[in-house]
Amino acid sequence: QVQLVESGGGLVQPGGSLRLSCAASGSIFSINPMAWYRQAPGKQRELVASIDSGSYTNYADSVKGRFTISRDNAKNTVYLQMNSLKPEDTAVYYCYGFQGSSYWGQGTQVTVSS
């Protein structure tokens, strides 16, 4: 059983930055891939970024060049660095991992507003 706990969300002005963290209950070495999804009110959950065990990354077109996903296997943590935030980035952000089954965190709210 894998537990994922997100942190780092909050309120930020347009153009600002936030870094989300996803801490796993155990080693993330065998959790592959790990990813960040988001869900805005009234919209479907969508993939934001993913990273596999070889640190190959994939991004949604809407965040390319602004967001960076990374993983620290020693700390069992995956990060999402979000720069140049826009109001349309407002959503609940969820951490995801696959290790035989799919696992989700509880989500963290990101609000981009002036």
Salt bridges, closest charged atoms under 4 A:
GLU46 OE2 - ARG38 NE 2.69
ASP61 OD1 - LYS64 NZ 3.13
ASP89 OD1 - ARG38 NH1 2.94
ASP89 OD2 - ARG66 NH1 2.76
